[in-house]
Amino acid sequence: MCRHDVFRMRLVLVILPVCACRFLLAASPYPASAVITNVSFEGSTHVRLASGSDNWAITWSDDDAQYAAWGDGWGFESTLAGGAKISLGVSRIDGAWDYYTGTDLWGLPVSGTAGGKSYGIVSIDGVLYMWVGPGSGGTSYTEARLYKSTDHASNWTTSDWAFVQADGIVMPTICNFGKDYAGARDAYVYHYFIHQVESGLAVHKPGKIYLARAPKTELMSGRPSYEWVSAFDAGHNPSWSTNLAEKVPVFEDPDGVGWCMSVSYNAGIGRYLLCTEHNTSFEGRLGIFDAPEPWGPWTTVGYYTDWEGFGSTFFWNFANKWVSTDGLDFTIVFTGTGANDSWNTLRGRFSTRAADIAPAAPDGLQVR
């Protein structure tokens, strides 16, 4: 048997009823979405792999593979660094949402001074970029440094500059657009940063998220290449400034935002989707928000106290490759603590004003 075969799965489609999914919208900081009217998840499609490895920020590259960054574990195969525990690793995910493999490519061992965590990775014109914070826990707040790979994650170089904790911004993520950044709204790359309040891995209250952009050809050039949303006009159109001190939030929640987040563009629906925690970390308190532009204005798709009953989840991504052409069917990649300290996928479906269709959901799973 090929070593990758243990990570393959095949699912069979059947029609199941829509499940109720939107909770506590009254507590959400934004009104209900007028575009995405419902979101449902099918529990029977849940797949859990790579036990002990968490985070799993994900992007879709030019070679049709997805690449995911993970931390504090052994990945899918436990073969990196002679089987040592990895602080920061990157794996390739090949295949369709119902039949895929995971291959570990690169990693920094936990031992020694090396290591880090990433919650933002993107592929642009065949080149991978990811934001990395050093170490684990609150140590990752120390800085956010950009890594670059021109050989599909086998080797990485690092920027000679960083955004640092003194800037008051931590744990950036990168907005993903389709395959290899195809379909992006312009020639910029959009980066979201969390306003730091807590010193450790906890929900930051009050919650604020800032937005920076840089030309995709200048991502590694340095801090002056990045400009920040600094104001909004009456039509919610942003002004931009290269002065970081002039930044203003593009997203706020009095109940807080998590210490990590994800943002991606759903081309079929034409909406940007932001996922982050609120209130308390590691309890599945997921907020899903949508907007017509990277800077908003945001509305609420779902606001949960214990998302799908999984409990200790804290980080969620929509995998762009596994979103249907019409944007309605999707796979969400998530992670957490305890049993959720692993790679997890779950199939779901959006309902919109334009499409009131009962979800088609798999009910059988075979791991080969």
TORKOLTOR-616100 format. One line per 10 residues: number of its first residue (from 1); their letters; for each residue x, z, y of C-alpha. Coordinates in nm, 4 decimals, m for minus. Layout:
! residues N
NUM> a> X/Z/Y  ...
***
This chain:
! residues 368
1> mcrhdvfrmr> 0.0000/0.0000/0.0000  0.1276/m0.0856/0.3497  0.1948/0.2283/0.5493  m0.0473/0.1030/0.8186  m0.3368/0.0630/0.5760  m0.4262/0.4325/0.5949  m0.5303/0.3819/0.9559  m0.7673/0.0904/0.8948  m1.1387/0.1293/0.9062  m1.4423/m0.0958/0.8617
11> lvlvilpvca> m1.7879/m0.0078/0.9931  m2.1268/m0.1628/0.9097  m2.3856/m0.2174/1.1849  m2.7434/m0.0930/1.1709  m3.0044/m0.0293/1.4401  m3.0528/0.3380/1.5268  m3.2686/0.5018/1.7930  m3.1337/0.5662/2.1389  m3.0186/0.9241/2.1804  m3.0656/1.1250/2.4966
21> crfllaaspy> m2.7350/1.1517/2.6738  m2.7592/1.2385/3.0418  m2.7382/1.6107/3.1097  m2.7380/1.8299/3.4204  m2.7558/1.5455/3.6708  m2.8931/1.7964/3.9207  m2.5577/1.9756/3.9032  m2.3564/1.6580/3.9519  m2.1916/1.6007/4.2911  m2.3323/1.2462/4.3091
31> pasavitnvs> m2.6786/1.0953/4.2546  m2.7738/0.9208/3.9324  m2.6440/0.5668/3.8903  m2.8939/0.2991/3.9858  m2.7066/0.0451/3.7715  m2.6266/0.2301/3.4460  m2.9533/0.3983/3.3549  m2.8446/0.5541/3.0258  m2.5462/0.5994/2.7984  m2.5670/0.6834/2.4292
41> fegsthvrla> m2.3078/0.7618/2.1622  m2.3321/0.7184/1.7852  m2.1748/1.0141/1.6062  m2.1421/0.8341/1.2723  m1.8783/0.6039/1.4233  m1.6386/0.8883/1.5037  m1.2849/0.8312/1.3754  m1.0129/1.0987/1.3941  m0.6452/1.0147/1.3274  m0.2958/1.1265/1.4332
51> sgsdnwaitw> m0.3679/1.4971/1.3995  m0.1626/1.7087/1.6390  m0.1077/1.4302/1.8934  m0.3202/1.4332/2.2093  m0.3896/1.2552/2.5426  m0.3990/0.8800/2.4473  m0.4149/0.6972/2.7812  m0.4676/0.3341/2.6763  m0.4220/m0.0226/2.8077  m0.4756/m0.3788/2.6777
61> sdddaqyaaw> m0.1705/m0.6065/2.6931  m0.0913/m0.9789/2.6929  m0.0175/m0.9819/2.3176  m0.3787/m0.8720/2.2498  m0.2613/m0.5290/2.1339  m0.3479/m0.2027/2.3042  m0.0793/0.0500/2.3929  m0.1472/0.4221/2.4151  0.0639/0.7120/2.5431  0.0356/1.0437/2.3609
71> gdgwgfestl> 0.2031/1.3837/2.3579  0.3156/1.6880/2.1600  0.2785/1.5538/1.8095  0.3864/1.3017/1.5490  0.1684/1.0004/1.6335  0.0051/0.7905/1.3638  0.3008/0.7671/1.1273  0.5293/1.0695/1.1828  0.8370/0.8443/1.1689  0.9786/0.8649/1.5238
81> aggakislgv> 1.3001/1.0632/1.5776  1.3342/1.1319/1.2072  0.9936/1.2941/1.1908  1.0611/1.5373/1.4749  0.7773/1.6472/1.7015  0.7480/1.4116/1.9988  0.6853/1.5292/2.3544  0.5866/1.1839/2.4840  0.5220/0.8850/2.2604  0.3758/0.5360/2.2835
91> sridgawdyy> 0.1930/0.3552/2.0024  0.0507/0.0069/1.9537  m0.3110/m0.0299/1.8429  m0.3919/m0.3606/1.6713  m0.7304/m0.4954/1.5730  m1.0987/m0.4773/1.6581  m1.2848/m0.1561/1.7340  m1.4126/m0.1360/1.3758  m1.0883/m0.2351/1.1995  m0.7637/m0.1304/1.3636
101> tgtdlwglpv> m0.4140/0.0008/1.2908  m0.1821/0.2349/1.4780  0.1971/0.1868/1.4927  0.4339/0.4287/1.6664  0.6965/0.2531/1.8805  0.8821/0.4953/2.1068  0.9105/0.8647/2.1767  1.0997/1.1491/2.3422  1.1512/1.4499/2.1121  1.0337/1.7946/2.2159
111> sgtaggksyg> 1.3822/1.9392/2.1687  1.6328/1.9213/2.4536  1.5644/1.8474/2.8189  1.3846/1.5175/2.7583  1.0105/1.4905/2.7289  0.7001/1.4617/2.9366  0.3346/1.3614/2.9464  0.1438/1.0562/3.0656  m0.2224/1.0093/3.1546  m0.1895/0.6655/3.3113
121> ivsidgvlym> m0.0632/0.3433/3.1507  m0.1278/m0.0223/3.2368  m0.0151/m0.3688/3.1254  0.0391/m0.6267/3.4013  0.1725/m0.9761/3.3273  0.3151/m0.8548/2.9966  0.4932/m0.5559/3.1495  0.3896/m0.1975/3.0745  0.3950/0.0749/3.3391  0.3122/0.4421/3.2944
131> wvgpgsggts> 0.3224/0.7516/3.5113  0.5171/1.0367/3.3508  0.5348/1.4035/3.4402  0.8135/1.6156/3.2866  0.7693/1.8679/3.0091  0.4303/2.0137/2.9189  0.1600/2.2231/3.0804  0.1960/2.2954/3.4498  0.5552/2.1736/3.4358  0.4139/1.8199/3.4339
141> ytearlykst> 0.2972/1.8799/3.7912  0.6588/1.8885/3.9083  0.6710/1.5137/3.9653  0.5096/1.1824/3.8746  0.7695/0.9161/3.7962  0.6943/0.5561/3.7025  0.8255/0.4152/3.3734  0.8503/0.0423/3.2966  0.8823/m0.1537/2.9713  0.9408/m0.5290/2.9471
151> dhasnwttsd> 0.9467/m0.5348/2.5643  0.6040/m0.3936/2.4763  0.7019/m0.0251/2.4717  1.0197/m0.0395/2.2619  1.2382/0.0577/2.5591  1.1648/0.2069/2.9000  1.3406/0.2303/3.2351  1.2465/0.4809/3.5052  1.2052/0.4576/3.8805  1.4706/0.6274/4.0942
161> wafvqadgiv> 1.1963/0.7910/4.3038  0.8841/0.9966/4.2364  0.5842/1.1635/4.3910  0.6544/1.5359/4.3793  0.4520/1.8556/4.3589  0.5179/1.9317/4.7248  0.3045/1.6259/4.8060  0.0045/1.8195/4.6704  m0.0902/1.5423/4.4280  m0.0456/1.5509/4.0511
171> mpticnfgkd> m0.1230/1.3779/3.7207  m0.1899/1.0180/3.8330  m0.3760/0.7585/3.6328  m0.3961/0.3803/3.6806  m0.7109/0.1697/3.6972  m0.7249/m0.0758/3.4059  m0.8712/m0.4256/3.4370  m0.9387/m0.6225/3.1190  m0.6598/m0.7827/2.9187  m0.3195/m0.7554/3.0890
181> yagardayvy> m0.4834/m0.6754/3.4259  m0.6913/m0.9939/3.4127  m0.9935/m0.9916/3.6396  m0.8409/m0.7503/3.8900  m1.0153/m0.7593/4.2271  m0.6917/m0.8474/4.4137  m0.3114/m0.8396/4.3835  m0.2943/m0.4603/4.4165  m0.2702/m0.1938/4.1473  m0.4864/0.1143/4.2067
191> hyfihqvesg> m0.3588/0.4661/4.1301  m0.5622/0.7878/4.1348  m0.4055/1.1294/4.2015  m0.5557/1.4767/4.1590  m0.5438/1.7280/4.4446  m0.3591/2.0263/4.2995  m0.5144/2.3711/4.3322  m0.4211/2.5464/4.0078  m0.0658/2.5981/3.8826  m0.1566/2.5400/3.5189
201> lavhkpgkiy> m0.3755/2.3087/3.3120  m0.7120/2.4070/3.4555  m0.9943/2.2449/3.6496  m0.8919/2.2177/4.0148  m1.1592/2.3558/4.2498  m1.2691/2.2234/4.4871  m1.2085/1.8932/4.3136  m1.0562/1.6055/4.5073  m0.9125/1.2720/4.3952  m0.6987/1.0478/4.6158
211> larapktelm> m0.6448/0.6731/4.5809  m0.3260/0.4759/4.6420  m0.2550/0.1071/4.5972  0.0618/m0.0994/4.5743  0.1231/m0.4727/4.5225  0.1635/m0.5389/4.1526  0.5039/m0.6992/4.2227  0.6305/m0.3853/4.3989  0.5251/m0.0994/4.1729  0.8826/0.0134/4.1090
221> sgrpsyewvs> 1.0025/m0.0460/4.4670  0.9434/0.3036/4.6008  0.7027/0.5293/4.7849  0.6827/0.3062/5.0969  0.5147/0.0373/4.8839  0.2163/0.2665/4.8288  m0.0634/0.3008/5.0803  m0.3429/0.5550/5.0713  m0.7089/0.5534/5.1580  m0.7023/0.7290/5.4945
231> afdaghnpsw> m1.0585/0.6855/5.6276  m1.3967/0.5251/5.5630  m1.6213/0.3382/5.8034  m2.0002/0.3608/5.8066  m2.0214/0.1016/5.5289  m1.7795/0.2957/5.3059  m1.5035/0.0411/5.3621  m1.1605/0.2078/5.3480  m0.8699/0.2095/5.5888  m0.5230/0.2332/5.4366
241> stnlaekvpv> m0.2071/0.4114/5.5499  0.1459/0.4321/5.4141  0.1563/0.7903/5.5475  0.0632/1.0094/5.2508  m0.0288/1.2943/5.4886  m0.3188/1.0840/5.6195  m0.4868/1.0481/5.2787  m0.8525/1.1428/5.2350  m1.0384/1.1970/4.9057  m1.2255/0.9081/4.7477
251> fedpdgvgwc> m1.3969/1.1434/4.5003  m1.4999/1.5094/4.5379  m1.6735/1.7653/4.3199  m1.7197/2.1296/4.4326  m1.7243/2.2209/4.0626  m1.3776/2.0733/4.0347  m1.1988/1.7868/3.8678  m0.9850/1.8110/3.5572  m0.6076/1.8133/3.5499  m0.6271/1.4593/3.4057
261> msvsynagig> m0.8652/1.1649/3.4381  m0.9098/0.7960/3.3593  m1.0455/0.4972/3.5533  m1.1232/0.1481/3.4240  m1.3252/m0.1544/3.5289  m1.6197/m0.2721/3.3190  m1.6364/m0.6440/3.3973  m1.9654/m0.7064/3.2153  m2.1508/m0.4531/3.4274  m1.9311/m0.4923/3.7335
271> ryllctehnt> m1.8651/m0.1189/3.7744  m1.5609/0.1071/3.7914  m1.5865/0.4020/3.5525  m1.4182/0.7364/3.6185  m1.3997/1.0158/3.3589  m1.2873/1.3710/3.4313  m1.3738/1.7340/3.3626  m1.5593/1.9800/3.5818  m1.6088/2.3574/3.5994  m1.3913/2.4635/3.3036
281> sfegrlgifd> m1.1236/2.2835/3.1064  m1.1132/2.2314/2.7285  m1.4906/2.2690/2.6856  m1.6134/1.9099/2.6804  m1.7407/1.9284/3.0382  m1.7222/1.5549/3.0913  m1.8372/1.3739/3.4010  m1.8765/0.9941/3.3856  m1.9115/0.8262/3.7246  m1.9500/0.4631/3.8311
291> apepwgpwtt> m1.8881/0.2706/4.1532  m1.8851/m0.0887/4.2810  m1.5291/m0.0561/4.4175  m1.2187/0.1442/4.3221  m1.2896/0.3838/4.6119  m1.6616/0.4290/4.5481  m1.9225/0.5122/4.6511  m1.9650/0.7028/4.3255  m2.2804/0.7726/4.1320  m2.3327/0.9673/3.8101
301> vgyytdwegf> m2.3692/0.8149/3.4631  m2.3486/1.1450/3.2720  m2.2555/1.5068/3.3494  m2.2151/1.7236/3.0410  m2.1673/2.0895/2.9509  m2.0511/2.0111/2.5955  m2.0145/1.6368/2.5507  m2.1647/1.5258/2.2171  m2.1009/1.8728/2.0722  m1.7312/1.8068/2.0188
311> gstffwnfan> m1.6372/2.1239/2.2043  m1.2743/2.1393/2.3100  m1.2352/1.7894/2.4568  m1.0588/1.7279/2.7897  m0.9550/1.3598/2.8251  m1.1570/1.0395/2.7797  m1.0757/0.6668/2.8200  m1.2805/0.3507/2.7845  m1.0734/0.1050/2.5787  m1.1034/m0.2265/2.7660
321> kwvstdgldf> m1.0407/m0.4401/2.4569  m1.3299/m0.2784/2.2753  m1.5921/m0.3357/2.5461  m1.8410/m0.6141/2.4707  m1.8537/m0.9188/2.6979  m2.1784/m0.8002/2.8572  m2.0211/m0.4577/2.9164  m2.2902/m0.2685/2.7287  m2.1205/m0.1767/2.4006  m1.7958/0.0178/2.4227
331> tivftgtgan> m1.5517/0.2451/2.2424  m1.4356/0.5633/2.4093  m1.0983/0.7162/2.3135  m1.0832/1.0934/2.3554  m0.8798/1.4002/2.2717  m0.8832/1.7776/2.2988  m0.7604/2.0969/2.1379  m0.8126/2.2350/1.7872  m0.9425/1.9618/1.5578  m0.9725/1.7363/1.8624
341> dswntlrgrf> m0.5961/1.7584/1.9156  m0.5770/1.4048/1.7770  m0.6675/1.0397/1.8362  m1.0466/1.0062/1.8390  m1.2717/0.7031/1.8883  m1.6483/0.6893/1.9256  m1.8763/0.3900/1.9761  m2.1367/0.3965/2.2537  m2.3711/0.1833/2.4587  m2.4821/0.1590/2.8197
351> straadiapa> m2.8308/0.0653/2.9283  m2.8700/m0.1047/3.2651  m3.1514/m0.2194/3.4914  m3.0836/m0.5751/3.3739  m3.0727/m0.4998/3.0017  m3.3044/m0.2529/2.8322  m3.1814/m0.3081/2.4771  m3.1819/m0.0544/2.1946  m2.8240/0.0187/2.0830  m2.6803/m0.1364/1.7700
361> apdglqvr> m2.4754/0.1355/1.6061  m2.2630/0.1546/1.2908  m2.3559/0.4090/1.0281  m2.0939/0.3570/0.7591  m1.7204/0.4219/0.7724  m1.4566/0.3318/0.5197  m1.0945/0.4329/0.5707  m0.8574/0.2230/0.3673
***
